[in-house]
Amino acid sequence: MKVLGINGSPRKDGNTAILIRTVFSELNQQGIDTELIQFSDVTVKGCVACGGCATHMRCVVTDDDFNECFEKMLAADGIILGSPVYSADVTSQIKALIDRAAIISGVNRDRGLFKHKVGAAVVAARRGGAMGAVDTLHHFLHSKEMFLVGSTYWNMVYGRNIGEVEQDQEGIANMKNLGQNMAWLLNKIHG
């Protein structure tokens, strides 16, 4: 089994990456492979509404890294979407990814591209806006018929500067529990 984590932050190895890696640690302890895509290393542009995906069943825009990310999403058994909070929501980078993935999934409705995958969302916030960001990521996961994994609280952790999220003990404990719950569900589905 494999879980793909997507760090929607333009900042490499920041707080959002720390959260995803905390979840990964629990998954790895259960023998589940993990891979992290960081948007500091890839470029995903917004949808241009050309309609090409309806004919080709994949995005016809090829001057960015979306198709590679999308193929990895399709191959994974589980997906973790992560974002810091920007203006009370997710970053424009992760929003571009889920918008394009949602449109391609929509034109491939009968194929259920993400159906029955296990999904989770994690959010790093300085102070406010975390619920809006969590909701945006959850809406994508739910609308694609993925099984959403929860924890003891909403999957948000607080901290501004890189590493400050590790001081939010309740938030980090929640991430560890999220990883344990995700591993349990993956093992029930694929075990």
C-alpha positions in Angstrom: 0.0 0.0 0.0 1.1 3.5 -0.7 0.0 7.0 0.6 0.8 10.1 -1.4 1.1 13.3 0.6 0.8 16.6 -1.3 2.3 19.6 0.5 0.4 22.6 -1.1 2.8 25.1 0.5 5.2 27.0 -1.7 7.6 26.8 1.2 9.8 23.6 1.2 9.9 21.6 4.4 7.8 24.1 6.3 5.0 23.5 8.8 2.7 21.7 6.4 5.5 19.2 5.5 6.1 18.6 9.2 2.4 17.7 9.6 2.4 15.3 6.6 5.6 13.7 7.8 4.1 13.2 11.3 1.2 11.3 9.7 3.7 9.4 7.5 5.6 8.3 10.5 2.6 6.4 11.8 1.9 4.9 8.4 5.5 3.8 8.0 5.3 2.0 11.4 2.4 -0.1 9.9 4.5 -1.0 6.8 2.7 1.5 4.5 4.9 3.2 1.9 4.7 7.0 1.6 5.7 9.7 -0.9 5.7 13.4 -0.5 5.2 15.9 -3.3 6.1 19.4 -2.3 4.8 22.3 -4.3 8.1 24.1 -3.8 9.5 21.6 -6.2 6.6 21.4 -8.8 4.4 23.9 -10.6 0.7 23.4 -11.1 -1.2 26.1 -12.9 -4.9 26.8 -12.6 -7.4 25.2 -15.0 -7.8 27.1 -18.3 -11.3 25.6 -18.9 -10.4 24.4 -22.4 -12.4 21.2 -22.2 -9.6 19.1 -23.7 -9.9 16.6 -20.8 -13.4 15.7 -21.9 -12.0 14.3 -25.1 -8.6 13.0 -24.0 -9.6 11.9 -20.4 -6.6 13.7 -19.0 -5.4 17.3 -18.9 -4.1 18.5 -22.2 -2.1 21.3 -20.6 1.5 19.9 -20.4 3.6 22.9 -19.5 3.5 22.2 -15.8 3.7 19.2 -13.4 0.0 18.6 -13.0 -0.2 15.4 -15.0 2.6 13.8 -13.1 1.0 14.7 -9.8 -2.4 13.4 -11.0 -0.9 10.1 -12.1 0.6 9.6 -8.7 -2.7 10.4 -7.1 -4.4 7.8 -9.2 -1.8 5.2 -8.3 -1.9 5.8 -4.6 -4.2 3.9 -2.2 -4.4 6.9 0.1 -3.9 10.7 -0.4 -3.1 13.3 2.2 -3.8 16.9 1.0 -1.9 19.5 3.1 -2.0 23.3 3.0 -1.1 26.3 5.1 -3.8 28.8 5.6 -3.6 31.7 3.1 -6.4 34.4 3.3 -8.6 32.0 5.4 -8.3 29.1 2.9 -5.9 26.9 1.1 -3.0 28.1 -1.1 -3.6 28.8 -4.8 -1.2 26.0 -5.6 -3.2 23.2 -4.0 -6.5 24.8 -5.1 -5.2 24.6 -8.7 -4.4 20.9 -8.2 -7.8 20.0 -6.8 -9.7 22.1 -9.3 -8.0 20.3 -12.2 -8.2 16.9 -10.6 -11.9 17.4 -9.9 -12.7 18.4 -13.5 -10.9 15.4 -15.0 -12.6 13.1 -12.5 -15.9 14.7 -13.5 -15.5 13.9 -17.1 -14.4 10.4 -16.2 -17.4 9.9 -13.8 -18.2 6.3 -14.7 -14.6 5.3 -14.0 -14.6 6.5 -10.4 -11.0 7.6 -10.5 -10.6 8.3 -6.8 -13.6 6.1 -5.5 -12.8 4.2 -2.4 -9.3 5.6 -1.9 -8.5 6.8 1.6 -8.2 10.5 2.0 -7.1 13.0 4.7 -6.5 16.7 4.9 -4.1 18.5 7.2 -3.8 22.3 7.7 -1.1 24.5 9.3 -2.4 27.8 10.5 -0.9 30.8 12.2 -4.2 31.7 13.9 -7.5 31.9 11.9 -9.0 30.5 8.7 -8.1 26.9 9.4 -11.7 25.6 9.1 -12.2 27.1 5.7 -9.0 25.4 4.5 -10.0 22.1 6.0 -13.4 22.4 4.4 -12.0 23.1 0.9 -9.8 20.0 1.1 -12.6 17.8 2.5 -15.0 18.9 -0.2 -12.6 17.6 -2.8 -12.1 14.3 -1.0 -15.8 13.7 -0.3 -17.0 14.7 -3.8 -14.6 12.1 -5.3 -16.1 9.3 -3.2 -13.0 8.9 -1.1 -13.2 7.5 2.5 -12.3 10.5 4.7 -10.2 9.8 7.7 -10.6 11.8 10.9 -9.0 12.1 14.2 -9.8 13.4 17.7 -10.2 16.9 16.4 -10.1 18.8 13.1 -6.8 18.2 11.4 -5.3 21.6 12.0 -2.1 22.6 13.9 -1.0 26.0 14.9 2.3 27.7 14.3 3.7 30.5 12.1 7.5 30.1 11.8 8.9 26.8 10.5 8.8 24.2 13.3 6.4 26.1 15.5 3.7 23.5 14.8 5.7 21.0 16.8 5.0 23.1 19.9 1.3 22.5 19.5 1.2 19.3 21.4 -2.5 18.7 21.0 -2.2 19.3 17.2 0.7 17.0 16.8 -1.0 14.3 18.8 -4.0 14.7 16.5 -1.7 14.1 13.5 -0.3 11.0 15.0 -3.8 9.7 15.7 -4.8 10.6 12.1 -1.9 8.4 10.8 -3.0 5.5 13.0 -6.6 5.8 11.9 -5.5 6.0 8.2 -3.3 2.9 8.6 -6.2 1.1 10.3 -8.6 1.9 7.5 -6.1 1.1 4.7 -5.4 -2.3 6.3 -9.2 -3.0 6.6 -9.7 -2.2 2.9 -6.5 -3.8 1.5 -5.5 -6.2 4.3 
